[in-house]
Amino acid sequence: MEPIILASGSPRRQELLKQIGVPFEVVKSAAEELKKLPKGKDGPANLVIENAKRKAEDVICRYPDRKILAADTIVYHEGKVYGKPKNEEDAKEMLRELSGRTHHVLTGVVLLWDDETKPNVLQRIAGAEDTLVTFSRLSEQEIADYVATGEPMDKAGAYAIQGRAAAFIPQINGSFSNVVGLPLHDVVSILKQAGAM
């Protein structure tokens, strides 16, 4: 079976797909992501699905005969979306706000492909996974030491659960791989539905 295209340059997503043996090639998307949260209780889920859809649509324009898998992950707490920190101070502020609290990590996943039986019709399967992550209470020294490692700087919410931040997290409720960046159970289900696995 032809490898899918992963519309992401994230090394974490690539490692997760390799972990479950899914053949893929990487093509980074240049799509502009939405930053503003849509209204309503489903706003966070709708945001990550819309951003994943934009990434997949950007790549399928260049590879119209392939199946494109795209994803988008956010950290969400009390109405606020935490993306990647702009600088070290921003990372520290995010960690202070998440310290001692439980937040949501949402990943939207979209698989997009051209249906040969229906000319000019793109088929899409999409979904969003939500995992609850609980942080212990962090001291200012712990925050400063963690930010000094550089690990938080390219991560949503300024932490990597698969890295040093694992020491701060006593509990998660839901998919661990979702917090890393790709809910593997959902991905396998989507690929099977599309006949790509």
VENBELVEN-V627337 format. One line per field, one symbol per residue. phi: phi as a letter, one per 20 degrees, with the letter a starting at -180 (. if undefined). psi: psi as a letter, one per 30 degrees, with the letter a starting at -180 (. if undefined). A space follows every 50 residues. Layout:
phi: ???
psi: ???
This chain:
phi: .fffdeebefffffffffgdmefbcdcfedfeefdefffnfegfffffff fffffffffffecfddeddcbbccdcblndedefffaffffffffffegm cdcdddceccdcbeeffcgmdeebccacdccecdeffdeffffffffffn gffdcfmmbcfedffgfedfbccpffffffqbffffffgfffgemdb
psi: kkklkjhkgjfeeeeeeeeggkkllkjkkgkkkkfkklllfgeeeeeeee eeeeeeeeefefifglkkkllkklkkkhgkkjakkeaeeeeeeeeeefkg lklkkkkkkkkklkjffjkgjkkkkllkkkkkkkklkkleeeeeeeefff effgkkghljfgbfffffjfkljakefeeefjjeeeeeeeeeeggg.
